[in-house]
């Protein structure tokens, strides 16, 4: 994976560590959620949304994933989805 724009060493290192953690425990909801958040922070909105939606489908009561989804949707200006995720989180 190549980061958009100038590479930030901490982002690349973080993704390597999260990928290593995911290989050790591929079904871990917290690891998948944290990795999705890191993807969003690195500018990979689509990949982050796909991963977060997968997490929510597998573990619908995961508040952190709904919280992350709400922020991603808000940043994209998708207010109905933002409100929906906030209600899911509540």
C-alpha positions as CSV (number, residue, x, y, z in Angstrom):
1,X,0.0,0.0,0.0
2,X,1.3,3.4,-0.9
3,X,0.1,6.4,1.1
4,X,-1.2,9.3,-0.9
5,X,1.0,12.4,-1.0
6,X,4.2,12.6,1.0
7,X,4.7,9.4,3.0
8,X,4.5,9.9,6.7
9,X,6.8,7.3,8.4
10,X,4.5,6.9,11.5
11,X,1.5,6.1,9.2
12,X,3.5,3.5,7.3
13,X,4.8,1.9,10.5
14,X,1.3,2.0,12.0
15,X,-0.2,0.2,9.0
16,X,2.6,-2.4,9.1
17,X,1.9,-3.1,12.8
18,X,-1.9,-3.2,12.3
19,X,-1.4,-5.6,9.3
20,X,0.9,-7.8,11.4
21,X,-1.7,-7.8,14.2
22,X,-4.5,-8.7,11.7
23,X,-2.4,-11.6,10.4
24,X,-2.1,-12.9,14.0
25,X,-5.8,-12.5,14.7
26,X,-7.8,-12.0,11.5
27,X,-11.2,-12.0,13.1
28,X,-10.4,-9.5,15.8
29,X,-13.0,-6.7,15.8
30,X,-10.8,-4.2,17.7
31,X,-7.9,-4.7,15.3
32,X,-10.1,-4.4,12.2
33,X,-11.7,-1.3,13.6
34,X,-8.4,0.3,14.4
35,X,-7.0,-0.6,11.0
36,X,-10.0,0.9,9.3
37,X,-9.6,4.1,11.3
38,X,-5.9,4.2,10.3
39,X,-6.9,3.8,6.7
40,X,-9.3,6.7,7.0
41,X,-6.7,8.9,8.7
42,X,-4.3,8.1,5.8
43,X,-6.9,9.2,3.2
44,X,-8.3,5.9,2.1
45,X,-12.0,6.7,2.8
46,X,-13.4,3.9,0.6
47,X,-11.2,1.2,2.1
48,X,-12.0,2.4,5.6
49,X,-15.8,2.4,4.9
50,X,-15.6,-1.1,3.4
51,X,-13.7,-2.4,6.5
52,X,-15.9,-0.6,9.0
53,X,-19.1,-1.9,7.3
54,X,-17.7,-5.4,7.4
55,X,-17.0,-5.0,11.1
56,X,-20.5,-3.7,11.8
57,X,-22.0,-6.6,9.8
58,X,-20.1,-9.1,11.9
59,X,-20.4,-7.3,15.2
60,X,-23.4,-4.8,15.1
61,X,-23.1,-3.9,18.7
62,X,-19.5,-2.5,18.3
63,X,-19.9,1.1,19.4
64,X,-16.4,2.1,18.3
65,X,-17.0,1.0,14.7
66,X,-20.3,3.0,14.6
67,X,-18.4,6.0,16.1
68,X,-15.7,5.7,13.4
69,X,-18.3,5.3,10.7
70,X,-20.2,8.4,11.9
71,X,-17.0,10.5,11.6
72,X,-16.2,9.1,8.2
73,X,-19.7,9.9,6.9
74,X,-19.6,13.3,8.5
75,X,-16.3,14.1,6.8
76,X,-17.8,13.1,3.5
77,X,-20.9,15.3,4.0
78,X,-23.2,12.3,4.2
79,X,-25.4,13.7,7.0
80,X,-28.2,11.0,6.8
81,X,-25.6,8.2,7.2
82,X,-23.9,10.2,10.0
83,X,-27.1,10.5,11.9
84,X,-27.9,6.8,11.3
85,X,-24.6,5.7,12.8
86,X,-25.0,8.1,15.7
87,X,-28.3,6.4,16.5
88,X,-26.7,3.0,16.1
89,X,-24.0,4.0,18.6
90,X,-26.5,5.3,21.2
